[in-house]
Amino acid sequence: MGDHGNLTEQRYEEARVAETLKKGSRVTGAAREKLAADLKRKYDSGASIRALAEETGRSYGFVHRMLSESGVILRGRGGATRGKNKATAGAGS
């Protein structure tokens, strides 16, 4: 429970960083490193690239590039897959 104040402060800082980094503005230096670290942490916690793009007001491509530059191993695509599932493919014989 003692972390509540820290979480509020962290969210405020993230909102401030996102607010100062308007879409289309160039992000360099310390601000870029801070944004990359925040994106990496959130992505590693399970956030999608699309969700991060919407949250920061940046494009999908920008967030993808920032994550790649940060050395993040990107997850595979989710959702429905094409073709038969291996378990059901063998069961039909």
Backbone as CSV, one residue per row, in Angstrom:
resi,resn,N_x,N_y,N_z,CA_x,CA_y,CA_z,C_x,C_y,C_z
1,MET,0.821,-1.195,0.000,0.000,0.000,0.000,0.857,1.248,0.000
2,GLY,2.088,1.126,0.467,2.971,2.269,0.478,3.395,2.703,-0.909
3,ASP,3.197,1.842,-1.907,3.581,2.155,-3.278,2.557,3.011,-4.011
4,HIS,1.391,3.244,-3.408,0.335,3.992,-4.092,0.819,5.378,-4.516
5,GLY,1.490,6.066,-3.626,2.001,7.395,-3.957,3.034,7.335,-5.065
6,ASN,3.866,6.301,-5.051,4.887,6.121,-6.074,4.248,5.832,-7.427
7,LEU,3.195,5.008,-7.453,2.498,4.705,-8.703,1.848,5.948,-9.287
8,THR,1.233,6.748,-8.429,0.595,7.977,-8.889,1.641,8.911,-9.484
9,GLU,2.766,9.031,-8.823,3.846,9.886,-9.309,4.387,9.362,-10.641
10,GLN,4.513,8.036,-10.759,5.013,7.424,-11.989,4.047,7.680,-13.142
11,ARG,2.751,7.534,-12.912,1.758,7.775,-13.961,1.759,9.244,-14.374
12,TYR,1.923,10.131,-13.408,1.988,11.554,-13.715,3.189,11.840,-14.610
13,GLU,4.325,11.241,-14.285,5.547,11.437,-15.071,5.356,10.904,-16.486
14,GLU,4.737,9.719,-16.624,4.495,9.140,-17.940,3.562,10.030,-18.763
15,ALA,2.536,10.558,-18.128,1.595,11.444,-18.825,2.311,12.713,-19.257
16,ARG,3.190,13.227,-18.407,3.935,14.435,-18.743,4.860,14.185,-19.930
17,VAL,5.544,13.043,-19.940,6.439,12.716,-21.053,5.638,12.569,-22.335
18,ALA,4.516,11.837,-22.274,3.679,11.642,-23.466,3.122,12.977,-23.956
19,GLU,2.786,13.857,-23.021,2.206,15.152,-23.385,3.228,16.028,-24.095
20,THR,4.484,15.965,-23.657,5.508,16.808,-24.268,5.990,16.241,-25.593
21,LEU,5.700,14.962,-25.855,6.128,14.331,-27.093,4.947,14.196,-28.043
22,LYS,4.492,15.301,-28.543,3.347,15.318,-29.448,3.672,14.553,-30.724
23,LYS,2.636,14.007,-31.338,2.805,13.243,-32.567,3.470,14.112,-33.623
24,GLY,4.464,13.531,-34.251,5.172,14.239,-35.305,6.375,15.018,-34.811
25,SER,6.480,15.247,-33.501,7.637,15.973,-32.993,8.823,15.017,-32.899
26,ARG,9.994,15.557,-33.111,11.211,14.750,-33.062,11.554,14.447,-31.603
27,VAL,11.904,13.186,-31.353,12.249,12.766,-29.997,13.719,12.379,-30.000
28,THR,14.533,13.132,-29.244,15.969,12.878,-29.229,16.509,12.907,-27.809
29,GLY,17.731,12.450,-27.677,18.450,12.542,-26.424,17.807,11.819,-25.267
30,ALA,17.803,12.483,-24.115,17.304,11.885,-22.879,15.806,11.563,-22.973
31,ALA,15.045,12.415,-23.655,13.608,12.170,-23.788,13.354,10.881,-24.568
32,ARG,14.171,10.617,-25.594,14.026,9.394,-26.389,14.372,8.167,-25.546
33,GLU,15.439,8.269,-24.772,15.847,7.162,-23.910,14.782,6.871,-22.860
34,LYS,14.208,7.920,-22.290,13.159,7.761,-21.270,11.919,7.121,-21.885
35,LEU,11.509,7.609,-23.046,10.342,7.050,-23.718,10.586,5.591,-24.089
36,ALA,11.767,5.286,-24.609,12.093,3.908,-24.990,12.038,2.985,-23.773
37,ALA,12.563,3.443,-22.632,12.540,2.633,-21.417,11.109,2.406,-20.936
38,ASP,10.274,3.449,-20.993,8.869,3.317,-20.583,8.119,2.357,-21.501
39,LEU,8.329,2.488,-22.807,7.664,1.605,-23.760,8.104,0.163,-23.554
40,LYS,9.400,-0.032,-23.346,9.929,-1.384,-23.127,9.313,-2.012,-21.887
41,ARG,9.260,-1.262,-20.801,8.704,-1.782,-19.550,7.245,-2.172,-19.728
42,LYS,6.476,-1.317,-20.387,5.045,-1.592,-20.579,4.834,-2.767,-21.537
43,TYR,5.641,-2.837,-22.597,5.516,-3.937,-23.550,5.860,-5.259,-22.866
44,ASP,6.927,-5.258,-22.082,7.325,-6.465,-21.358,6.275,-6.875,-20.323
45,SER,5.472,-5.909,-19.883,4.397,-6.199,-18.925,3.125,-6.686,-19.614
46,GLY,3.130,-6.733,-20.943,1.993,-7.284,-21.665,1.213,-6.321,-22.547
47,ALA,1.555,-5.045,-22.541,0.841,-4.080,-23.380,1.170,-4.335,-24.852
48,SER,0.197,-4.121,-25.724,0.421,-4.307,-27.152,1.044,-3.049,-27.753
49,ILE,1.640,-3.217,-28.920,2.224,-2.065,-29.613,1.122,-1.069,-29.948
50,ARG,-0.035,-1.568,-30.379,-1.149,-0.666,-30.716,-1.610,0.118,-29.495
51,ALA,-1.696,-0.543,-28.354,-2.118,0.144,-27.124,-1.097,1.209,-26.734
52,LEU,0.183,0.888,-26.864,1.230,1.855,-26.529,1.204,3.032,-27.494
53,ALA,0.947,2.759,-28.764,0.874,3.841,-29.755,-0.274,4.782,-29.418
54,GLU,-1.422,4.217,-29.082,-2.583,5.044,-28.739,-2.320,5.855,-27.470
55,GLU,-1.720,5.217,-26.485,-1.451,5.880,-25.201,-0.485,7.055,-25.352
56,THR,0.517,6.885,-26.211,1.527,7.934,-26.366,1.203,8.926,-27.469
57,GLY,0.194,8.618,-28.293,-0.142,9.507,-29.393,0.836,9.414,-30.540
58,ARG,1.581,8.335,-30.600,2.542,8.108,-31.678,2.005,7.016,-32.598
59,SER,2.655,6.814,-33.722,2.211,5.794,-34.672,2.685,4.414,-34.235
60,TYR,2.029,3.399,-34.800,2.419,2.011,-34.561,3.884,1.826,-34.967
61,GLY,4.253,2.337,-36.131,5.615,2.192,-36.638,6.649,2.826,-35.731
62,PHE,6.321,3.986,-35.183,7.237,4.667,-34.266,7.480,3.817,-33.029
63,VAL,6.396,3.300,-32.435,6.522,2.483,-31.221,7.286,1.206,-31.544
64,HIS,6.975,0.579,-32.666,7.666,-0.642,-33.090,9.165,-0.377,-33.218
65,ARG,9.520,0.727,-33.862,10.922,1.084,-34.044,11.616,1.358,-32.711
66,MET,10.942,2.064,-31.818,11.523,2.353,-30.499,11.791,1.061,-29.727
67,LEU,10.843,0.135,-29.774,11.023,-1.144,-29.088,12.181,-1.930,-29.696
68,SER,12.248,-1.945,-31.010,13.330,-2.663,-31.688,14.686,-2.059,-31.338
69,GLU,14.762,-0.735,-31.322,16.005,-0.052,-30.964,16.406,-0.328,-29.521
70,SER,15.417,-0.625,-28.681,15.680,-0.887,-27.268,16.094,-2.328,-27.021
71,GLY,16.108,-3.142,-28.079,16.530,-4.526,-27.936,15.431,-5.469,-27.473
72,VAL,14.186,-5.025,-27.539,13.064,-5.865,-27.124,12.861,-6.974,-28.149
73,ILE,12.628,-8.191,-27.665,12.252,-9.289,-28.544,10.735,-9.221,-28.676
74,LEU,10.278,-8.879,-29.870,8.855,-8.658,-30.093,8.095,-9.980,-30.100
75,ARG,6.901,-9.952,-29.537,6.044,-11.132,-29.512,5.495,-11.382,-30.910
76,GLY,5.098,-12.626,-31.144,4.467,-12.976,-32.412,3.054,-12.432,-32.451
77,ARG,2.476,-12.472,-33.636,1.107,-11.999,-33.794,0.160,-12.918,-33.054
78,GLY,-0.894,-12.350,-32.512,-1.904,-13.140,-31.819,-3.119,-13.321,-32.694
79,GLY,-4.210,-13.692,-32.087,-5.455,-13.809,-32.821,-5.601,-15.141,-33.531
80,ALA,-6.609,-15.224,-34.375,-6.903,-16.462,-35.091,-5.776,-16.775,-36.069
81,THR,-5.521,-18.050,-36.226,-4.507,-18.480,-37.172,-5.177,-19.196,-38.331
82,ARG,-4.504,-19.218,-39.416,-5.055,-19.889,-40.599,-4.683,-21.364,-40.549
83,GLY,-5.534,-22.203,-41.091,-5.235,-23.623,-41.152,-5.737,-24.359,-39.925
84,LYS,-5.513,-25.658,-39.941,-6.002,-26.503,-38.853,-5.012,-26.521,-37.708
85,ASN,-5.540,-26.661,-36.522,-4.729,-26.814,-35.323,-4.088,-28.194,-35.368
86,LYS,-2.846,-28.332,-34.923,-2.152,-29.623,-34.952,-2.914,-30.689,-34.180
87,ALA,-3.521,-30.310,-33.071,-4.252,-31.286,-32.253,-5.453,-31.831,-33.007
88,THR,-6.168,-30.999,-33.731,-7.357,-31.455,-34.445,-6.998,-32.097,-35.780
89,ALA,-5.832,-31.758,-36.331,-5.434,-32.327,-37.612,-5.185,-33.823,-37.488
90,GLY,-4.547,-34.240,-36.388,-4.264,-35.659,-36.171,-5.470,-36.426,-35.666
91,ALA,-6.417,-35.785,-35.026,-7.581,-36.441,-34.445,-8.601,-36.848,-35.497
92,GLY,-8.567,-36.225,-36.653,-9.558,-36.501,-37.686,-9.260,-37.778,-38.465
93,SER,-8.100,-38.399,-38.262,-7.725,-39.585,-39.044,-8.374,-40.841,-38.567
